[in-house]
Amino acid sequence: MSSADVTFRAMGSEIRMIVGPPGPAGIDPIDAVAEAKAFIEEFEQCLSRFRTDSELCALNARAGEDTSASAVLLRAVEAVNLPPHTLIGWDQATAAELPNS
């Protein structure tokens, strides 16, 4: 039975993922790590304050300007319970398109 142990940098930190042998679902540990790593990298591309090319940094650079934001960024703001009107450049049309979940 295979397992996976991968270390990489993301969100200004070192991340280590250890996945043991497949359980009843039969998901290969190598595939599980690859999928989780891809998710973290996508999350970082959007929300990292450590990457100058992230969506968050781009939004901060446009402070005071109207702009749109991805669903990931909008949900992150929701998660910390910031009222939408406190965001400079909040795009109500984009927010209205988000599914409720």
C-alpha positions as CSV (number, residue, x, y, z in Angstrom):
1,M,0.0,0.0,0.0
2,S,1.3,3.4,-0.9
3,S,1.4,6.6,1.1
4,A,2.5,10.2,0.4
5,D,4.7,12.7,2.2
6,V,5.1,16.0,0.5
7,T,6.5,19.3,1.7
8,F,6.1,22.6,-0.2
9,R,5.9,26.4,0.5
10,A,2.6,28.3,0.3
11,M,0.9,31.2,2.1
12,G,4.3,32.3,3.5
13,S,4.7,28.9,5.3
14,E,6.1,25.5,4.8
15,I,3.3,22.9,4.4
16,R,3.7,19.2,4.9
17,M,1.1,16.8,3.9
18,I,1.2,13.2,5.0
19,V,-1.4,10.8,3.6
20,G,-1.5,7.1,4.6
21,P,-2.6,4.1,2.6
22,P,-6.0,4.3,0.8
23,G,-9.0,3.8,3.0
24,P,-12.4,2.3,2.1
25,A,-12.9,4.9,-0.6
26,G,-9.8,3.7,-2.4
27,I,-8.4,7.2,-3.1
28,D,-4.7,6.9,-4.0
29,P,-2.6,9.0,-1.5
30,I,-0.5,10.5,-4.4
31,D,-3.7,11.7,-6.1
32,A,-5.1,13.0,-2.8
33,V,-1.9,15.0,-2.1
34,A,-1.9,16.4,-5.7
35,E,-5.5,17.5,-5.4
36,A,-5.0,19.1,-2.0
37,K,-1.8,20.8,-3.1
38,A,-3.6,22.2,-6.2
39,F,-6.4,23.6,-4.0
40,I,-3.9,25.3,-1.6
41,E,-2.0,26.8,-4.6
42,E,-5.3,28.2,-6.1
43,F,-6.3,29.5,-2.7
44,E,-2.9,31.2,-2.3
45,Q,-3.0,32.7,-5.8
46,C,-6.2,34.4,-4.7
47,L,-5.7,35.3,-1.0
48,S,-2.0,35.4,-0.2
49,R,-0.6,38.7,1.1
50,F,2.8,37.3,0.5
51,R,2.4,37.1,-3.3
52,T,2.4,40.4,-5.2
53,D,0.5,38.7,-8.0
54,S,-2.4,37.5,-5.8
55,E,-5.9,38.8,-6.2
56,L,-5.8,40.1,-2.7
57,C,-2.7,42.2,-3.4
58,A,-4.2,43.4,-6.7
59,L,-7.4,44.5,-4.8
60,N,-5.3,46.3,-2.2
61,A,-3.4,48.1,-5.0
62,R,-6.7,49.3,-6.4
63,A,-7.9,50.8,-3.1
64,G,-10.5,53.4,-3.8
65,E,-11.3,52.1,-7.3
66,D,-14.4,50.1,-8.4
67,T,-13.4,46.5,-9.0
68,S,-14.7,43.0,-9.0
69,A,-13.6,40.1,-6.9
70,S,-13.7,36.4,-7.3
71,A,-16.1,34.2,-5.4
72,V,-13.1,32.9,-3.3
73,L,-12.2,36.4,-2.2
74,L,-15.8,37.4,-1.5
75,R,-16.3,34.2,0.6
76,A,-13.1,34.9,2.6
77,V,-14.5,38.3,3.4
78,E,-17.8,36.7,4.4
79,A,-16.0,34.2,6.6
80,V,-14.6,36.9,8.8
81,N,-17.9,38.7,9.0
82,L,-16.9,42.0,7.5
83,P,-19.8,44.0,6.2
84,P,-19.6,44.2,2.4
85,H,-19.7,48.0,2.5
86,T,-16.4,48.2,4.4
87,L,-14.6,46.8,1.3
88,I,-13.3,49.5,-1.0
89,G,-14.2,48.6,-4.5
90,W,-16.9,46.0,-3.5
91,D,-18.8,44.9,-6.6
92,Q,-22.4,44.3,-5.6
93,A,-23.2,42.7,-9.0
94,T,-20.4,40.1,-8.4
95,A,-21.7,39.5,-4.9
96,A,-25.2,39.1,-6.1
97,E,-24.0,36.3,-8.5
98,L,-22.6,34.2,-5.6
99,P,-24.6,31.0,-4.7
100,N,-25.9,30.8,-1.2
101,S,-24.1,28.0,0.6
